[in-house]
Every structure is written in C-alpha cells, then in structure tokens.
Amino acid sequence: MSELTAQTPSEVTGGLNERLNKLRAGVLGANDGIVSTAAVIVGVAGASSDIRAIATAGIAAVVGGAISMALGEYVSVSSQRDAENAIIEKEKRLHSEDPDGEFEVLVQEYEKKGISRETAEQVAREATAHNPLATHLEMHYGIDQSDIVSPWSAAVSSFIAFFLGAMLPMLAILFPSDTWRVPFVFFVTLVALAITGVISARLGGANQGKAAVRLVIGGALALVLTWAVGWLFGTTVM
C-alpha cells in the first residue's frame, strides 16, 4: 500500500498570499486609475474645451497617480512584511531558547479548542514533527513563512493596473466631439467601475451586484463634483 503524506497548510496554499497580494494591488490600482484620472480630465473639461489642456492634465494625472499608487503599495506591504519578519525572528528565538515551553503553549492552544490534554499533546507532536516553527507561526499568527508577500510585486501590479485603468478615461476624452466628450467619459468610467466592482467582489466572495453599485455611485458622485468644480471656476475665474 502507498502511504499518504499529510500536507502542511503552506504546502497546500503554495504562494496563495502572494497571488492575492498581486490581485488586491491590481484591483485597487485599476479602480484608482479609472476614478482619479477621469475626475481630473472631467474637471478640466468642465472649465475648458481645449483638448490640449485636458490631455495634458490627464497625462499628468496618469503619471503622478501611477507612481503615487505604486509607492503607497510598496510602503504599506513593506511595513506588513517587516512586521511578519519580526514575528518570525521572535518565534525562532523562543524556539531556540525554550522549545519545551513553546510546545506547551501549542498544546494549550489546542486545549482551548476543546481538545483533551492527551489528544492535544498527540496533535501537537504530530503537527510539529516536520517543522515546529511553521506550525507555531500558522497557529498563533496565521503566518506562512514560505509565503511572505513581496512589496515589489504589489508596487508593480498597482502601477501597471493604475496605468491601464487610467487609459480608459484618457482615450474616452480624446476621440468624441466637444459635445460628447464629458458624457462619453462618464459612460466609459462607470462601466469600467462596474466591472472592477464585480472582479473585486468575486475575489473576496462578496455580493457582486452590491459591490458594482457602490463603485458606480461613488464614481458618479466624484465625476459630477469635479465637473461642477471645473465648470464653476471656469466660468468665474477665466
């Protein structure tokens, strides 16, 4: 008979945290790229019909926004990574100084889940036979030592997604006539937001319809307000 080898949580997930890290950064980047760029160009379009001014403002928004989004992701995920690495080093030290004490802590954690002392000790021995440190990290902190997220991958994913998302309102403002520019940007932006809402909800297991509606309503308010600000300043200052 062939033996069945039990897999650890890290072996089962196999890089799941890193994939989710990239997807999260990508969805947020795309959403921010769509909304922020559309808001800028609609605001400028409310003040002026000069396509060169609108395009210049849009390009500036794309470049600045993409860099800002990537930098924000890098800093945020770096902080998370540093905190996780600090916990890992702390657990390594504890296991080196007092392995029996760490084993007892694990047994007590299993007992808190309603397992008897004898069974808890057996489970703890079997769970730590392969990699005691990994078992403690997973049990106490939910950390998979082999799947620590990368700040660089989050930054790159966010930058690319922001840029691609921002291209939608940018292209939408360039081709229609003066009369249809703003309405067409509204249409393209809200459709794109609905799509990103569905994608983000699917990734998180949430209600896709509600997520799409929230993004569409929020995006519509942002566009209306920025257009109104541009129109107001364009008529009173210029």
Backbone as CSV, one residue per row, in Angstrom:
resi,resn,N_x,N_y,N_z,CA_x,CA_y,CA_z,C_x,C_y,C_z
1,MET,0.843,-1.200,0.000,0.000,0.000,0.000,0.880,1.253,0.000
2,SER,0.465,2.275,-0.719,1.198,3.536,-0.729,0.795,4.373,0.459
3,GLU,1.757,5.070,1.020,1.491,5.910,2.180,1.030,7.283,1.735
4,LEU,0.043,7.820,2.466,-0.451,9.170,2.216,0.294,10.128,3.131
5,THR,0.918,11.127,2.549,1.679,12.100,3.322,0.838,13.335,3.573
6,ALA,0.683,13.700,4.849,-0.101,14.887,5.191,0.635,16.133,4.729
7,GLN,-0.125,17.070,4.180,0.461,18.320,3.711,0.247,19.418,4.740
8,THR,1.257,20.228,4.922,1.126,21.381,5.803,0.299,22.455,5.113
9,PRO,-0.279,23.422,5.867,-1.050,24.496,5.248,-0.273,25.240,4.195
10,SER,1.054,25.466,4.432,1.848,26.204,3.458,2.016,25.429,2.169
11,GLU,2.082,24.074,2.274,2.218,23.260,1.075,0.930,23.246,0.272
12,VAL,-0.200,23.362,0.960,-1.487,23.357,0.273,-1.729,24.686,-0.442
13,THR,-1.460,25.810,0.273,-1.740,27.119,-0.318,-0.724,27.484,-1.385
14,GLY,0.555,27.129,-1.166,1.588,27.315,-2.184,1.612,28.670,-2.867
15,GLY,1.901,29.728,-2.123,2.008,31.047,-2.723,0.695,31.779,-2.865
16,LEU,-0.337,31.307,-2.189,-1.654,31.940,-2.302,-1.613,33.384,-1.824
17,ASN,-0.920,33.646,-0.709,-0.853,35.014,-0.180,-0.251,35.970,-1.198
18,GLU,0.807,35.520,-1.869,1.465,36.384,-2.845,0.565,36.638,-4.052
19,ARG,-0.160,35.614,-4.495,-1.082,35.818,-5.623,-2.204,36.773,-5.247
20,LEU,-2.740,36.611,-4.034,-3.794,37.515,-3.580,-3.258,38.931,-3.393
21,ASN,-1.999,39.033,-2.974,-1.359,40.336,-2.824,-1.325,41.075,-4.155
22,LYS,-0.941,40.371,-5.217,-0.886,40.981,-6.542,-2.281,41.343,-7.042
23,LEU,-3.248,40.453,-6.826,-4.608,40.716,-7.288,-5.213,41.907,-6.557
24,ARG,-5.005,41.964,-5.231,-5.549,43.080,-4.454,-4.964,44.402,-4.937
25,ALA,-3.630,44.434,-5.075,-2.969,45.658,-5.528,-3.431,46.036,-6.931
26,GLY,-3.618,45.032,-7.786,-4.058,45.298,-9.153,-5.457,45.871,-9.216
27,VAL,-6.378,45.292,-8.449,-7.767,45.773,-8.458,-7.845,47.193,-7.904
28,LEU,-7.151,47.427,-6.787,-7.160,48.779,-6.210,-6.512,49.785,-7.155
29,GLY,-5.416,49.378,-7.789,-4.743,50.275,-8.718,-5.613,50.628,-9.907
30,ALA,-6.277,49.623,-10.470,-7.144,49.870,-11.620,-8.302,50.787,-11.240
31,ASN,-8.908,50.530,-10.089,-10.032,51.352,-9.644,-9.604,52.798,-9.430
32,ASP,-8.466,52.980,-8.770,-7.974,54.334,-8.513,-7.580,55.033,-9.808
33,GLY,-6.979,54.277,-10.726,-6.594,54.863,-12.006,-7.799,55.351,-12.787
34,ILE,-8.858,54.571,-12.781,-10.074,54.952,-13.502,-10.688,56.212,-12.900
35,VAL,-10.910,56.177,-11.584,-11.634,57.273,-10.928,-10.830,58.563,-10.912
36,SER,-9.572,58.482,-10.448,-8.798,59.717,-10.281,-8.512,60.396,-11.618
37,THR,-8.166,59.601,-12.632,-7.877,60.200,-13.937,-9.133,60.771,-14.571
38,ALA,-10.227,60.020,-14.485,-11.487,60.523,-15.040,-11.912,61.804,-14.343
39,ALA,-11.731,61.862,-13.026,-12.124,63.056,-12.274,-11.303,64.267,-12.709
40,VAL,-10.004,64.068,-12.921,-9.152,65.182,-13.333,-9.567,65.710,-14.699
41,ILE,-9.708,64.814,-15.676,-9.992,65.288,-17.029,-11.407,65.839,-17.154
42,VAL,-12.348,65.289,-16.387,-13.711,65.834,-16.399,-13.719,67.207,-15.747
43,GLY,-12.940,67.369,-14.669,-12.867,68.668,-14.020,-12.287,69.733,-14.938
44,VAL,-11.218,69.375,-15.658,-10.623,70.321,-16.603,-11.579,70.583,-17.761
45,ALA,-12.255,69.526,-18.221,-13.218,69.686,-19.312,-14.380,70.579,-18.907
46,GLY,-14.710,70.592,-17.620,-15.764,71.486,-17.151,-15.357,72.944,-17.212
47,ALA,-14.032,73.187,-17.147,-13.540,74.562,-17.173,-13.129,75.018,-18.558
48,SER,-12.719,74.064,-19.419,-12.197,74.437,-20.730,-12.472,73.336,-21.748
49,SER,-12.704,73.730,-22.985,-12.891,72.758,-24.062,-11.599,72.515,-24.837
50,ASP,-10.508,73.122,-24.393,-9.212,72.964,-25.056,-8.703,71.541,-24.842
51,ILE,-8.686,70.740,-25.891,-8.320,69.341,-25.768,-6.870,69.172,-25.337
52,ARG,-6.001,70.119,-25.709,-4.598,70.019,-25.292,-4.464,70.189,-23.785
53,ALA,-5.202,71.119,-23.233,-5.168,71.321,-21.779,-5.728,70.103,-21.054
54,ILE,-6.816,69.543,-21.601,-7.430,68.365,-20.987,-6.469,67.183,-21.033
55,ALA,-5.852,66.966,-22.209,-4.932,65.848,-22.370,-3.703,66.000,-21.481
56,THR,-3.181,67.223,-21.378,-2.005,67.466,-20.537,-2.310,67.163,-19.076
57,ALA,-3.458,67.630,-18.620,-3.860,67.357,-17.239,-4.043,65.861,-17.016
58,GLY,-4.636,65.175,-18.007,-4.840,63.740,-17.894,-3.535,62.971,-17.827
59,ILE,-2.590,63.334,-18.687,-1.286,62.659,-18.684,-0.568,62.863,-17.349
60,ALA,-0.625,64.082,-16.840,-0.014,64.366,-15.535,-0.663,63.532,-14.433
61,ALA,-1.975,63.386,-14.520,-2.699,62.587,-13.521,-2.310,61.121,-13.610
62,VAL,-2.130,60.617,-14.836,-1.758,59.217,-15.020,-0.369,58.949,-14.442
63,VAL,0.597,59.782,-14.815,1.978,59.566,-14.371,2.097,59.724,-12.854
64,GLY,1.582,60.838,-12.347,1.673,61.084,-10.914,0.902,60.062,-10.100
65,GLY,-0.282,59.716,-10.579,-1.109,58.761,-9.850,-0.507,57.371,-9.823
66,ALA,0.031,56.917,-10.947,0.625,55.585,-11.010,1.820,55.468,-10.070
67,ILE,2.665,56.500,-10.067,3.829,56.481,-9.182,3.394,56.534,-7.720
68,SER,2.427,57.395,-7.422,1.942,57.517,-6.052,1.309,56.214,-5.563
69,MET,0.529,55.583,-6.430,-0.121,54.329,-6.053,0.910,53.236,-5.803
70,ALA,1.895,53.134,-6.681,2.937,52.120,-6.527,3.736,52.352,-5.248
71,LEU,4.075,53.618,-4.984,4.834,53.944,-3.780,4.035,53.612,-2.524
72,GLY,2.735,53.926,-2.548,1.892,53.625,-1.403,1.807,52.132,-1.130
73,GLU,1.665,51.343,-2.193,1.622,49.891,-2.036,2.947,49.363,-1.496
74,TYR,4.049,49.898,-2.020,5.368,49.427,-1.581,5.564,49.698,-0.085
75,VAL,5.224,50.897,0.342,5.395,51.255,1.749,4.485,50.413,2.639
76,SER,3.223,50.250,2.217,2.255,49.505,3.015,2.652,48.039,3.167
77,VAL,2.965,47.397,2.051,3.310,45.971,2.097,4.669,45.763,2.753
78,SER,5.591,46.721,2.591,6.890,46.626,3.276,6.701,46.636,4.788
79,SER,5.795,47.478,5.270,5.514,47.534,6.705,4.946,46.208,7.194
80,GLN,4.033,45.628,6.409,3.467,44.332,6.756,4.546,43.250,6.761
81,ARG,5.398,43.264,5.738,6.464,42.281,5.632,7.455,42.407,6.798
82,ASP,7.803,43.642,7.155,8.725,43.857,8.271,8.132,43.334,9.576
83,ALA,6.830,43.570,9.771,6.170,43.094,10.989,6.157,41.563,11.037
84,GLU,5.868,40.925,9.903,5.856,39.470,9.859,7.255,38.894,10.088
85,ASN,8.262,39.509,9.488,9.632,39.039,9.685,10.068,39.197,11.142
86,ALA,9.622,40.258,11.798,9.951,40.464,13.209,9.329,39.360,14.068
87,ILE,8.090,38.990,13.734,7.422,37.914,14.467,8.147,36.591,14.252
88,ILE,8.567,36.338,13.021,9.279,35.100,12.707,10.583,35.016,13.489
89,GLU,11.331,36.123,13.533,12.591,36.128,14.283,12.352,35.926,15.777
90,LYS,11.275,36.514,16.281,10.936,36.334,17.698,10.626,34.875,17.996
91,GLU,9.838,34.244,17.121,9.498,32.839,17.330,10.720,31.938,17.205
92,LYS,11.620,32.259,16.283,12.863,31.489,16.155,13.657,31.534,17.460
93,ARG,13.740,32.715,18.047,14.478,32.882,19.289,13.830,32.093,20.426
94,LEU,12.516,32.154,20.507,11.797,31.432,21.553,11.966,29.919,21.407
95,HIS,11.924,29.443,20.163,12.101,28.007,19.933,13.516,27.562,20.263
96,SER,14.475,28.460,20.021,15.859,28.126,20.326,16.125,28.122,21.831
97,GLU,15.516,29.065,22.553,15.767,29.201,23.983,14.914,28.261,24.820
98,ASP,13.682,28.025,24.420,12.763,27.234,25.250,11.817,26.407,24.373
99,PRO,12.319,25.371,23.698,11.455,24.571,22.818,10.332,23.859,23.573
100,ASP,10.627,23.396,24.805,9.593,22.705,25.588,8.466,23.662,25.966
101,GLY,8.844,24.886,26.310,7.828,25.875,26.652,6.945,26.216,25.466
102,GLU,7.543,26.319,24.286,6.775,26.597,23.076,5.845,25.440,22.736
103,PHE,6.317,24.227,22.971,5.462,23.060,22.737,4.260,23.092,23.677
104,GLU,4.486,23.459,24.929,3.403,23.535,25.898,2.383,24.603,25.502
105,VAL,2.879,25.712,25.010,1.972,26.768,24.541,1.071,26.246,23.431
106,LEU,1.643,25.475,22.517,0.858,24.914,21.416,-0.186,23.932,21.931
107,VAL,0.205,23.103,22.894,-0.744,22.157,23.488,-1.920,22.898,24.114
108,GLN,-1.619,23.973,24.834,-2.674,24.756,25.474,-3.606,25.404,24.449
109,GLU,-3.050,25.803,23.306,-3.887,26.371,22.248,-4.883,25.339,21.735
110,TYR,-4.429,24.100,21.588,-5.330,23.043,21.144,-6.372,22.728,22.218
111,GLU,-5.952,22.800,23.481,-6.901,22.547,24.571,-8.006,23.603,24.595
112,LYS,-7.651,24.846,24.263,-8.651,25.923,24.227,-9.713,25.661,23.164
113,LYS,-9.373,24.837,22.185,-10.330,24.495,21.130,-11.225,23.332,21.519
114,GLY,-11.084,22.862,22.775,-11.950,21.791,23.270,-11.373,20.404,23.154
115,ILE,-10.075,20.318,22.825,-9.426,19.020,22.694,-8.874,18.605,24.052
116,SER,-8.972,17.320,24.391,-8.472,16.831,25.667,-6.961,16.951,25.721
117,ARG,-6.419,16.953,26.944,-4.984,17.130,27.126,-4.183,16.064,26.377
118,GLU,-4.601,14.826,26.515,-3.864,13.726,25.875,-3.877,13.862,24.355
119,THR,-5.053,14.170,23.814,-5.166,14.323,22.362,-4.418,15.562,21.889
120,ALA,-4.484,16.631,22.676,-3.789,17.870,22.315,-2.288,17.646,22.218
121,GLU,-1.733,16.867,23.167,-0.308,16.576,23.122,0.055,15.754,21.890
122,GLN,-0.807,14.796,21.545,-0.548,13.969,20.361,-0.609,14.798,19.082
123,VAL,-1.633,15.672,19.006,-1.769,16.532,17.827,-0.574,17.464,17.715
124,ALA,-0.159,18.043,18.828,0.970,18.965,18.825,2.258,18.263,18.384
125,ARG,2.467,17.027,18.867,3.662,16.287,18.469,3.666,16.007,16.967
126,GLU,2.524,15.583,16.442,2.446,15.273,15.012,2.556,16.538,14.157
127,ALA,1.950,17.631,14.642,1.963,18.881,13.872,3.355,19.493,13.809
128,THR,4.138,19.297,14.878,5.466,19.915,14.925,6.585,18.974,14.502
129,ALA,6.240,17.766,14.118,7.265,16.788,13.752,8.053,17.241,12.530
130,HIS,7.383,17.879,11.584,8.033,18.280,10.334,8.710,19.643,10.458
131,ASN,7.971,20.627,10.987,8.508,21.988,11.084,7.827,22.701,12.254
132,PRO,8.414,22.636,13.445,7.779,23.245,14.621,7.527,24.740,14.470
133,LEU,8.508,25.452,13.906,8.361,26.901,13.759,7.182,27.244,12.858
134,ALA,7.079,26.559,11.719,5.978,26.825,10.788,4.627,26.557,11.438
135,THR,4.557,25.505,12.245,3.302,25.180,12.917,2.903,26.267,13.905
136,HIS,3.862,26.769,14.673,3.565,27.826,15.643,3.173,29.132,14.953
137,LEU,3.872,29.471,13.888,3.542,30.700,13.164,2.130,30.641,12.590
138,GLU,1.773,29.486,12.041,0.438,29.319,11.469,-0.635,29.351,12.548
139,MET,-0.354,28.706,13.674,-1.335,28.582,14.746,-1.566,29.909,15.457
140,HIS,-0.476,30.606,15.785,-0.586,31.812,16.614,-0.851,33.081,15.807
141,TYR,-0.279,33.166,14.620,-0.321,34.427,13.874,-0.918,34.304,12.474
142,GLY,-1.188,33.104,12.018,-1.693,32.927,10.658,-0.665,33.275,9.598
143,ILE,0.631,33.128,9.942,1.720,33.474,9.024,2.268,32.222,8.372
144,ASP,2.381,32.250,7.059,3.029,31.188,6.302,4.429,31.674,5.958
145,GLN,5.430,31.092,6.614,6.802,31.563,6.469,7.300,31.486,5.029
146,SER,6.767,30.537,4.259,7.218,30.361,2.876,6.445,31.233,1.894
147,ASP,5.503,32.008,2.402,4.638,32.785,1.501,4.471,34.205,2.029
148,ILE,5.587,34.858,2.334,5.561,36.258,2.767,5.407,37.144,1.538
149,VAL,4.467,38.077,1.599,4.157,38.897,0.424,5.308,39.831,0.085
150,SER,5.434,40.141,-1.202,6.511,40.992,-1.697,6.008,42.410,-1.947
151,PRO,6.669,43.417,-1.382,6.262,44.810,-1.652,6.508,45.206,-3.101
152,TRP,7.536,44.621,-3.732,7.826,44.960,-5.118,6.735,44.462,-6.058
153,SER,6.249,43.255,-5.833,5.202,42.731,-6.709,3.916,43.532,-6.549
154,ALA,3.626,43.964,-5.312,2.440,44.797,-5.083,2.588,46.135,-5.777
155,ALA,3.788,46.732,-5.690,4.026,48.032,-6.316,3.913,47.948,-7.832
156,VAL,4.529,46.920,-8.417,4.489,46.769,-9.878,3.067,46.490,-10.354
157,SER,2.358,45.597,-9.659,0.980,45.286,-10.036,0.099,46.529,-9.966
158,SER,0.281,47.304,-8.909,-0.515,48.512,-8.734,-0.214,49.535,-9.818
159,PHE,1.083,49.705,-10.135,1.486,50.675,-11.157,0.882,50.316,-12.511
160,ILE,1.027,49.062,-12.912,0.518,48.625,-14.219,-0.999,48.737,-14.270
161,ALA,-1.663,48.288,-13.203,-3.125,48.322,-13.183,-3.644,49.757,-13.203
162,PHE,-2.985,50.639,-12.442,-3.390,52.056,-12.446,-3.255,52.628,-13.856
163,PHE,-2.127,52.364,-14.486,-1.877,52.900,-15.821,-2.924,52.399,-16.819
164,LEU,-3.213,51.104,-16.792,-4.189,50.543,-17.724,-5.593,51.080,-17.446
165,GLY,-5.933,51.174,-16.150,-7.243,51.721,-15.808,-7.378,53.171,-16.218
166,ALA,-6.302,53.944,-16.059,-6.338,55.365,-16.401,-6.458,55.592,-17.899
167,MET,-6.002,54.624,-18.689,-6.071,54.770,-20.136,-7.516,54.815,-20.651
168,LEU,-8.429,54.204,-19.918,-9.829,54.174,-20.373,-10.436,55.579,-20.446
169,PRO,-10.443,56.353,-19.359,-10.969,57.722,-19.482,-10.118,58.613,-20.377
170,MET,-8.791,58.364,-20.424,-7.931,59.162,-21.291,-8.331,58.995,-22.757
171,LEU,-8.521,57.772,-23.194,-8.921,57.515,-24.579,-10.340,58.012,-24.832
172,ALA,-11.182,57.889,-23.802,-12.583,58.298,-23.967,-12.720,59.798,-24.181
173,ILE,-11.808,60.595,-23.637,-11.928,62.051,-23.762,-11.356,62.562,-25.081
174,LEU,-10.507,61.777,-25.737,-9.772,62.277,-26.894,-10.546,62.211,-28.210
175,PHE,-11.405,61.221,-28.357,-11.979,60.968,-29.675,-13.335,61.634,-29.950
176,PRO,-14.250,61.722,-28.979,-15.552,62.339,-29.302,-15.436,63.840,-29.571
177,SER,-16.492,64.400,-30.099,-16.564,65.853,-30.301,-16.724,66.551,-28.962
178,ASP,-16.608,67.884,-28.978,-16.704,68.650,-27.734,-17.997,68.348,-26.978
179,THR,-19.095,68.200,-27.712,-20.404,67.996,-27.092,-20.473,66.682,-26.332
180,TRP,-19.806,65.627,-26.873,-19.962,64.288,-26.309,-18.789,63.845,-25.444
181,ARG,-17.784,64.678,-25.279,-16.600,64.262,-24.513,-16.941,63.868,-23.081
182,VAL,-17.530,64.774,-22.361,-17.809,64.513,-20.944,-18.807,63.373,-20.768
183,PRO,-19.952,63.359,-21.499,-20.872,62.224,-21.350,-20.218,60.883,-21.667
184,PHE,-19.338,60.855,-22.674,-18.702,59.598,-23.042,-17.723,59.139,-21.962
185,VAL,-17.017,60.084,-21.345,-16.126,59.732,-20.237,-16.933,59.187,-19.062
186,PHE,-18.059,59.821,-18.773,-18.942,59.315,-17.718,-19.318,57.866,-18.006
187,PHE,-19.761,57.605,-19.220,-20.225,56.266,-19.589,-19.107,55.240,-19.456
188,VAL,-17.968,55.518,-20.058,-16.846,54.570,-20.029,-16.371,54.336,-18.602
189,THR,-16.270,55.403,-17.831,-15.786,55.286,-16.454,-16.711,54.444,-15.593
190,LEU,-17.997,54.680,-15.688,-18.944,53.949,-14.850,-19.029,52.470,-15.244
191,VAL,-18.929,52.187,-16.528,-18.908,50.785,-16.967,-17.652,50.091,-16.438
192,ALA,-16.513,50.772,-16.540,-15.262,50.198,-16.048,-15.309,49.977,-14.539
193,LEU,-15.904,50.901,-13.809,-16.020,50.742,-12.358,-16.920,49.578,-12.000
194,ALA,-17.990,49.402,-12.754,-18.880,48.266,-12.511,-18.121,46.949,-12.688
195,ILE,-17.283,46.885,-13.700,-16.506,45.673,-13.964,-15.504,45.411,-12.842
196,THR,-14.790,46.456,-12.417,-13.826,46.266,-11.330,-14.530,45.909,-10.024
197,GLY,-15.736,46.439,-9.828,-16.504,46.079,-8.637,-16.866,44.608,-8.624
198,VAL,-17.274,44.092,-9.779,-17.606,42.662,-9.892,-16.368,41.811,-9.642
199,ILE,-15.235,42.214,-10.220,-13.995,41.441,-10.052,-13.556,41.425,-8.597
200,SER,-13.549,42.596,-7.949,-13.112,42.666,-6.550,-14.039,41.866,-5.641
201,ALA,-15.351,41.912,-5.909,-16.300,41.154,-5.102,-16.107,39.656,-5.300
202,ARG,-15.832,39.248,-6.518,-15.603,37.826,-6.793,-14.351,37.336,-6.074
203,LEU,-13.315,38.162,-6.040,-12.083,37.776,-5.342,-12.327,37.636,-3.844
204,GLY,-13.172,38.511,-3.292,-13.431,38.483,-1.860,-14.625,37.655,-1.456
205,GLY,-15.338,37.080,-2.427,-16.509,36.275,-2.119,-17.706,37.090,-1.668
206,ALA,-17.741,38.367,-2.024,-18.847,39.242,-1.621,-19.905,39.311,-2.717
207,ASN,-20.970,40.047,-2.422,-22.056,40.206,-3.389,-21.578,41.095,-4.534
208,GLN,-21.566,40.559,-5.743,-21.015,41.275,-6.886,-21.867,42.480,-7.280
209,GLY,-23.188,42.331,-7.217,-24.080,43.424,-7.581,-23.914,44.624,-6.667
210,LYS,-23.869,44.370,-5.362,-23.718,45.464,-4.404,-22.380,46.170,-4.578
211,ALA,-21.331,45.380,-4.791,-20.007,45.984,-4.961,-19.970,46.871,-6.199
212,ALA,-20.573,46.401,-7.280,-20.586,47.182,-8.516,-21.387,48.465,-8.341
213,VAL,-22.534,48.374,-7.686,-23.386,49.547,-7.480,-22.671,50.584,-6.620
214,ARG,-21.985,50.126,-5.553,-21.259,51.065,-4.686,-20.198,51.829,-5.470
215,LEU,-19.439,51.109,-6.289,-18.394,51.773,-7.060,-18.975,52.727,-8.094
216,VAL,-20.047,52.318,-8.740,-20.656,53.169,-9.757,-21.206,54.446,-9.129
217,ILE,-21.886,54.321,-7.994,-22.432,55.504,-7.323,-21.303,56.426,-6.861
218,GLY,-20.277,55.843,-6.238,-19.147,56.656,-5.781,-18.433,57.339,-6.934
219,GLY,-18.217,56.598,-8.027,-17.563,57.181,-9.190,-18.385,58.285,-9.824
220,ALA,-19.694,58.076,-9.898,-20.575,59.085,-10.485,-20.551,60.374,-9.664
221,LEU,-20.566,60.231,-8.342,-20.506,61.417,-7.484,-19.182,62.166,-7.677
222,ALA,-18.091,61.403,-7.762,-16.779,62.032,-7.960,-16.730,62.799,-9.273
223,LEU,-17.267,62.214,-10.321,-17.245,62.872,-11.626,-18.128,64.112,-11.651
224,VAL,-19.311,63.994,-11.082,-20.229,65.140,-11.060,-19.617,66.303,-10.280
225,LEU,-19.039,65.995,-9.111,-18.470,67.050,-8.270,-17.266,67.709,-8.934
226,THR,-16.379,66.911,-9.526,-15.200,67.509,-10.159,-15.579,68.307,-11.409
227,TRP,-16.553,67.812,-12.156,-17.015,68.582,-13.320,-17.629,69.900,-12.863
228,ALA,-18.417,69.859,-11.776,-19.060,71.073,-11.264,-18.009,72.080,-10.785
229,VAL,-16.970,71.580,-10.123,-15.897,72.472,-9.666,-15.198,73.112,-10.861
230,GLY,-14.886,72.285,-11.874,-14.249,72.828,-13.071,-15.124,73.848,-13.776
231,TRP,-16.406,73.542,-13.894,-17.336,74.465,-14.559,-17.463,75.762,-13.774
232,LEU,-17.548,75.653,-12.437,-17.704,76.832,-11.598,-16.485,77.747,-11.694
233,PHE,-15.293,77.183,-11.553,-14.074,78.002,-11.626,-13.814,78.474,-13.053
234,GLY,-14.220,77.674,-14.019,-14.014,78.078,-15.401,-14.869,79.255,-15.800
235,THR,-16.043,79.370,-15.197,-16.929,80.471,-15.546,-16.716,81.707,-14.683
236,THR,-16.142,81.527,-13.493,-15.995,82.664,-12.572,-14.585,83.252,-12.580
237,VAL,-13.585,82.406,-12.904,-12.191,82.871,-12.831,-11.654,83.200,-14.216
238,MET,-11.979,82.377,-15.193,-11.407,82.552,-16.516,-12.112,83.675,-17.274
